[in-house]
Every structure is written in C-alpha cells, then in structure tokens.
Amino acid sequence: RIETNLETEDPVSIHCGHSFCWSCITETWEGLTTNFSCPQCRETGDQKSLRPNWELAEVFEVHRDHSVV
C-alpha cells in the first residue's frame, strides 16, 4: 500500500481529500496528464492537485517525538 511511507515522507492531500506521501503519489501519477485517480477511493481529478497536509505532518512529528526507541 502506498500510504505506508506517510510517516517518513512529506504528506500531501489530493483532490478527494485522501493523503499520501509526496514521492509515492507523484510516482503513482508519473506520466499522466489527466484522470489522476486516487489510489484509495479511485475518484479522478482533471488536474494534479497536491496540497501539503501540515496537520498530518504535525501529528507524525509529535508521534516521532514521543516514540519509544
């Protein structure tokens, strides 16, 4: 599943609201010029829309800071 790297990569939200790591979703959409499909729900968008998900990044940061090594 492509969302497994979310904790180690920059999380981004796409057109449908699902979040993925930036490198995973850009690799998944590589070569596409339209019909960008969400790997989770399959909703398609006409444009590549990647928005940084700062809230999710903060959650992962807090989790990493409080993880037991």
Backbone bond lengths (Angstrom), bond angles and torsions (degrees), N, CA, C in turn:
res aa  C-N    CA-C-N  psi(-1)  N-CA   C-N-CA  omega(-1)  CA-C   N-CA-C  phi
1 R - - - 1.461 - - 1.506 109.04 -
2 I 1.317 116.76 140.77 1.448 118.24 -172.70 1.519 113.60 -79.52
3 E 1.330 118.05 -14.70 1.452 117.60 -179.36 1.526 113.98 -81.40
4 T 1.334 118.77 2.44 1.462 121.40 -177.76 1.523 112.76 -67.37
5 N 1.335 119.16 -23.95 1.462 121.84 -179.42 1.516 113.53 -88.84
6 L 1.320 118.30 5.48 1.456 120.24 -175.71 1.525 113.06 -55.53
7 E 1.309 117.92 -34.52 1.460 119.39 -176.83 1.521 112.31 -74.64
8 T 1.310 118.28 -19.80 1.460 119.75 -176.31 1.520 112.94 -109.37
9 E 1.300 117.96 -10.24 1.458 122.17 -178.33 1.523 109.51 -119.11
10 D 1.316 116.45 166.10 1.460 121.62 178.81 1.528 110.32 -69.52
11 P 1.339 117.63 115.04 1.467 119.23 -179.37 1.531 111.24 -74.61
12 V 1.336 115.05 137.71 1.458 121.52 176.05 1.523 108.31 -130.34
13 S 1.331 115.96 149.70 1.460 122.13 173.29 1.514 107.86 -100.21
14 I 1.340 115.39 146.96 1.455 120.19 178.94 1.532 109.33 -112.02
15 H 1.325 117.19 -175.78 1.460 123.90 -171.82 1.529 114.68 -51.14
16 C 1.313 118.92 -34.54 1.469 121.86 -177.10 1.527 113.14 -88.00
17 G 1.342 116.89 -10.10 1.459 120.59 -179.50 1.519 114.57 103.56
18 H 1.335 118.06 -12.08 1.466 119.88 176.34 1.526 109.80 -71.73
19 S 1.329 115.86 154.39 1.458 121.96 -177.86 1.518 111.03 -117.69
20 F 1.324 114.62 144.08 1.463 123.24 179.57 1.514 108.10 -144.85
21 C 1.327 117.05 163.18 1.452 118.24 172.80 1.534 107.51 -70.54
22 W 1.319 115.69 147.09 1.462 121.47 -175.55 1.528 111.74 -57.12
23 S 1.323 117.70 -48.28 1.463 119.83 -176.41 1.527 111.77 -66.64
24 C 1.326 118.03 -34.77 1.473 120.77 179.87 1.521 111.81 -66.27
25 I 1.333 117.30 -46.70 1.463 119.14 -176.86 1.528 111.05 -73.09
26 T 1.327 118.19 -35.25 1.466 118.24 177.84 1.527 110.78 -68.35
27 E 1.319 117.54 -34.86 1.467 120.83 175.72 1.531 110.56 -66.94
28 T 1.333 116.30 -41.25 1.464 121.16 178.99 1.528 111.05 -62.02
29 W 1.329 116.78 -38.21 1.464 121.46 -176.82 1.525 113.14 -93.32
30 E 1.318 118.33 3.91 1.460 121.65 -177.60 1.531 110.59 -55.34
31 G 1.330 115.37 131.67 1.458 121.95 178.09 1.519 114.62 86.53
32 L 1.324 118.42 -9.19 1.464 120.76 179.59 1.520 110.63 -84.30
33 T 1.328 116.01 145.02 1.463 120.87 175.16 1.521 111.36 -117.82
34 T 1.323 117.61 -11.88 1.464 123.52 177.00 1.527 108.21 -159.37
35 N 1.315 116.21 174.38 1.474 121.96 -179.42 1.524 112.42 55.75
36 F 1.322 115.81 55.92 1.455 122.00 177.66 1.532 108.32 -78.41
37 S 1.315 116.77 106.30 1.459 122.99 -174.18 1.528 110.87 -93.33
38 C 1.331 115.28 136.09 1.461 120.64 175.07 1.520 108.88 -72.63
39 P 1.326 118.22 127.60 1.470 120.70 177.89 1.533 113.25 -64.17
40 Q 1.321 117.64 -21.11 1.464 121.55 -177.77 1.530 111.66 -86.53
41 C 1.339 117.57 -55.79 1.467 120.60 -173.28 1.528 113.71 -110.70
42 R 1.332 116.86 -7.25 1.472 123.92 178.49 1.525 114.60 71.52
43 E 1.333 118.17 5.80 1.464 119.61 174.70 1.524 108.19 -62.21
44 T 1.325 117.35 138.27 1.457 120.08 -178.18 1.525 110.94 -107.41
45 G 1.321 114.39 150.43 1.455 121.92 174.77 1.518 109.32 -126.60
46 D 1.319 116.39 150.87 1.465 121.25 -178.83 1.524 112.61 -76.96
47 Q 1.339 116.10 -25.30 1.465 120.76 -177.46 1.516 109.76 -123.22
48 K 1.329 114.75 151.25 1.461 119.68 174.64 1.528 107.21 -74.91
49 S 1.310 116.55 114.03 1.459 121.53 -176.92 1.525 108.65 -123.42
50 L 1.325 115.90 106.12 1.467 121.55 178.38 1.523 108.66 -118.64
51 R 1.315 116.24 116.48 1.461 121.17 179.24 1.527 108.63 -114.53
52 P 1.324 117.72 127.41 1.470 118.60 177.18 1.530 109.71 -55.16
53 N 1.308 116.33 135.75 1.457 121.54 178.10 1.530 107.36 -103.04
54 W 1.328 114.90 83.50 1.467 121.34 -175.56 1.518 112.04 -64.07
55 E 1.330 117.65 -35.65 1.459 120.68 -179.40 1.533 110.70 -64.28
56 L 1.329 116.49 -44.91 1.455 119.96 178.90 1.530 111.26 -66.68
57 A 1.322 116.84 -38.66 1.466 120.46 176.93 1.534 110.18 -60.08
58 E 1.329 116.90 -39.63 1.468 121.28 179.17 1.531 110.97 -66.40
59 V 1.318 116.82 -40.31 1.473 120.52 177.63 1.523 109.90 -60.33
60 F 1.332 116.91 -45.06 1.463 120.35 179.53 1.524 111.44 -65.71
61 E 1.321 116.79 -36.86 1.461 121.02 178.81 1.530 110.07 -63.17
62 V 1.315 117.17 -46.54 1.466 121.37 178.67 1.525 109.93 -63.04
63 H 1.318 116.41 -42.02 1.474 120.60 178.85 1.528 110.92 -61.15
64 R 1.346 116.54 -45.46 1.472 120.04 178.95 1.525 111.29 -62.53
65 D 1.336 116.18 -40.11 1.465 120.07 -179.29 1.528 112.70 -65.87
66 H 1.331 116.90 -26.28 1.463 120.71 -176.95 1.523 113.26 -106.57
67 S 1.310 117.37 6.09 1.466 120.50 179.86 1.519 110.73 -75.02
68 V 1.286 115.06 144.34 1.457 121.23 175.77 1.521 107.27 -87.15
69 V 1.321 116.18 128.29 1.459 120.69 -178.85 1.502 110.67 -90.25
